[in-house]
Amino acid sequence: MEFLATFAPFLSGDGRFDLWVHSPASGGTLVWDRHDRLFGYGPIDRLSDKLTSLGFIEGQPEIPAPHEHYYRAELDSLAKQVIAAFEWSHSPLRPEDEQ
């Protein structure tokens, strides 16, 4: 949670990255993408129950077309700090996850 609190201005105000969080213990993955959508993989019932308890509802999101992504230069230093915060591990995206 400290990571999210520290980098909230960047994560919520800049469209550079999608945030993928994986729990090896549960096998679940949560994705917050640059269009402000949430995707869940794994224990979907648990995730759905939690999101509902937080006030989220199911729906069909619409992304306006055309649209723009904002890369705010004043957040460049935070972007570098995000990358430097951990020794990140990564795996290739599946074709359906690529943007």
C-alpha positions in Angstrom: 0.0 0.0 0.0 2.9 2.3 0.6 3.9 2.0 -3.0 0.4 3.0 -4.2 0.3 6.0 -1.7 3.7 7.2 -2.6 3.1 7.1 -6.4 -0.6 7.9 -6.5 0.0 11.2 -8.3 1.9 9.4 -11.1 -0.3 6.3 -11.3 -3.6 8.3 -11.4 -2.4 11.3 -13.4 -0.2 9.9 -16.2 -1.0 7.5 -19.0 2.5 5.9 -19.4 1.9 2.6 -17.8 -0.6 -0.1 -16.9 -0.2 -1.5 -13.4 -0.3 -5.3 -13.1 -0.3 -6.7 -9.6 0.0 -10.5 -9.1 -0.4 -12.6 -6.0 1.6 -15.8 -6.2 -0.3 -17.1 -3.1 -3.8 -16.8 -4.6 -2.8 -16.9 -8.3 -4.8 -13.7 -8.8 -3.8 -10.8 -10.9 -5.3 -7.3 -11.0 -4.7 -4.9 -13.8 -5.4 -1.1 -13.7 -4.9 0.1 -17.3 -4.2 3.5 -18.8 -7.9 3.8 -19.6 -8.7 3.6 -15.9 -10.3 0.1 -16.3 -9.8 -2.8 -13.9 -9.3 -6.4 -15.0 -9.1 -9.3 -12.7 -7.7 -12.8 -13.4 -7.8 -15.8 -11.0 -10.2 -16.0 -8.1 -12.8 -13.8 -9.8 -15.6 -14.4 -7.3 -13.5 -13.1 -4.4 -12.3 -10.2 -6.5 -15.9 -9.4 -7.6 -17.2 -9.6 -4.0 -14.5 -7.2 -2.8 -15.0 -4.7 -5.6 -18.8 -4.7 -5.0 -18.2 -4.1 -1.3 -16.1 -1.0 -2.3 -18.9 0.4 -4.4 -17.9 -0.8 -7.8 -20.6 -2.0 -10.2 -20.5 -4.1 -13.4 -20.9 -2.4 -16.7 -19.7 -1.9 -20.2 -16.9 0.8 -20.2 -16.6 2.9 -23.2 -13.4 4.5 -24.3 -14.0 7.5 -26.5 -12.5 7.4 -29.9 -10.4 9.2 -30.7 -8.8 9.8 -27.4 -5.5 10.9 -26.0 -3.1 9.8 -23.3 -1.3 12.4 -21.3 2.3 12.1 -20.4 2.9 14.8 -17.9 6.5 16.1 -18.0 6.3 17.2 -14.4 5.8 13.6 -13.4 9.0 12.3 -15.2 10.9 12.2 -11.9 8.1 10.1 -10.3 8.2 7.8 -13.4 11.9 7.2 -12.8 11.3 6.5 -9.1 8.6 3.9 -9.9 11.0 2.1 -12.1 13.8 2.3 -9.5 11.5 1.3 -6.6 11.9 -2.5 -7.0 13.8 -5.1 -8.8 10.9 -5.8 -11.1 10.2 -9.1 -12.6 8.4 -9.3 -15.9 7.0 -11.8 -18.3 5.9 -11.4 -21.9 2.4 -10.2 -22.5 -0.1 -12.5 -24.2 -1.3 -11.1 -27.5 -4.7 -10.2 -26.1 -3.0 -8.1 -23.4 -0.9 -6.0 -25.8 -1.9 -2.4 -26.6 
